[in-house]
Amino acid sequence: MSEDIKSIHEFDIALLCEYFSNLERQGPGSPEVTLKALSFVENLTQESKIADIGCGSGGQTMILSQHVEGQVTGVDLFPRFIDLFNKNAASLKLDDRVKGVVGSMDNLSFQDEELDLIWSEGAIYNIGFEKGLQEWKRFLKRGAYVAVSEVSWFTDERPAEIEEFWQDAYPGIDTIANKVGQMQKAGYVPVASFILPENCWTEHFYAPQVKLDEKFLKENQGNKAVEEFIANQRHEAQLYYKYKEYYGYVFYIGKKI
Ligand SMILES: C[S@@+](CC[C@H](N)C(=O)[O-])C[C@H]1O[C@@H](n2cnc3c(N)ncnc32)[C@H](O)[C@@H]1O
């Protein structure tokens, strides 16, 4: 990694929250992809209980909730995202059955076999894909589903620059075949996996950041931490455009047996 580019782990959490709370989504994805993943999930009813773990401000949760019946609980570590989540749910008149709560994905307060579906877009990396799938399984009924998106390698080998970047950002990154294997090992039938289209990064994630970066820099003129953070975000986006045939987000849908 070049000397002036920091690791994402070195930035202040408050700064990350402030920046990402300005965006509709906090990770790559799109409404179309959320609905495609949902199309593999069966047996949901009005009685269903659904959790969206690492929901952020709830961009994907609101789409999901508009296409399922039942109770939806969004869980995120940061109160700022949960406030926005609950405001979003209220403005869409979903707040009678869609609620955000502050909590950590490694200490969830659901009952055993309570849930019909666990959803998590771009967030399971915080606990680790394999560990998250293993730990969350007990909250699912038999025959219930998990649907998570996760950064994955598309090839067995890749250029050193991008390998190094991801080994630092998320050493748990692996190939699609290995992730599917981990899901099966964790006690799920791997029902489907599919690669998120490039527009989930370009149009829905990086394009809104271009505008936000300018505003954020203007509002925080002379703030070195902000300048470094924006430089980092730009570097990450440049790497994506350069190496997008080697990696991306993949949705994995599994059924608990
Ligand atoms: C890349 S964002 C994805 C957010 C949202 N799912 C989306 O796709 O827009 C990752 C989310 O995980 C949340 N997070 C990080 N660590 C967490 C933890 N231990 N428990 C719950 N949420 C966590 C972050 O606050 C953030 O909202």
The ligand as a Tripos MOL2 file, in Angstrom:
@<TRIPOS>MOLECULE
LIG
   27    29     1     0     0
SMALL
NO_CHARGES

@<TRIPOS>ATOM
      1 C1        -21.1240   -1.1490    4.3840 C.3       1 LIG1
      2 S1        -22.3950   -0.7020    5.5450 S.3       1 LIG1
      3 C2        -23.8440   -1.4410    4.8010 C.3       1 LIG1
      4 C3        -25.1150   -0.8070    5.2640 C.3       1 LIG1
      5 C4        -26.3950   -1.2440    4.5620 C.3       1 LIG1
      6 N1        -26.6830   -2.6470    4.8040 N.3       1 LIG1
      7 C5        -26.3090   -0.9750    3.0750 C.2       1 LIG1
      8 O1        -26.1570   -1.9390    2.3050 O.co2     1 LIG1
      9 O2        -26.4120    0.1930    2.6800 O.co2     1 LIG1
     10 C6        -22.0640   -1.7430    6.9530 C.3       1 LIG1
     11 C7        -22.9930   -1.4750    8.1280 C.3       1 LIG1
     12 O3        -22.6650   -2.3610    9.2040 O.3       1 LIG1
     13 C8        -22.8040   -1.6340   10.4160 C.3       1 LIG1
     14 N2        -22.0280   -2.3170   11.4710 N.ar      1 LIG1
     15 C9        -20.6890   -2.3420   11.6500 C.ar      1 LIG1
     16 N3        -20.3790   -3.1250   12.7020 N.ar      1 LIG1
     17 C10       -21.5470   -3.6010   13.2090 C.ar      1 LIG1
     18 C11       -21.8870   -4.4610   14.2950 C.ar      1 LIG1
     19 N4        -20.9550   -4.9960   15.0660 N.pl3     1 LIG1
     20 N5        -23.1890   -4.7330   14.5160 N.ar      1 LIG1
     21 C12       -24.1570   -4.1830   13.7340 C.ar      1 LIG1
     22 N6        -23.8950   -3.3650   12.6790 N.ar      1 LIG1
     23 C13       -22.6110   -3.0730   12.4170 C.ar      1 LIG1
     24 C14       -22.2930   -0.2530   10.0690 C.3       1 LIG1
     25 O4        -22.7220    0.7240   10.9960 O.3       1 LIG1
     26 C15       -22.8990   -0.0700    8.6820 C.3       1 LIG1
     27 O5        -24.1750    0.5000    8.7450 O.3       1 LIG1
@<TRIPOS>BOND
     1     1     2 1
     2     2     3 1
     3     2    10 1
     4     3     4 1
     5     4     5 1
     6     5     6 1
     7     5     7 1
     8     7     8 2
     9     7     9 1
    10    10    11 1
    11    11    12 1
    12    11    26 1
    13    12    13 1
    14    13    14 1
    15    13    24 1
    16    14    15 ar
    17    14    23 ar
    18    15    16 ar
    19    16    17 ar
    20    17    18 ar
    21    17    23 ar
    22    18    19 1
    23    18    20 ar
    24    20    21 ar
    25    21    22 ar
    26    22    23 ar
    27    24    25 1
    28    24    26 1
    29    26    27 1
@<TRIPOS>SUBSTRUCTURE
     1 LIG1         1 GROUP 0 **** ****
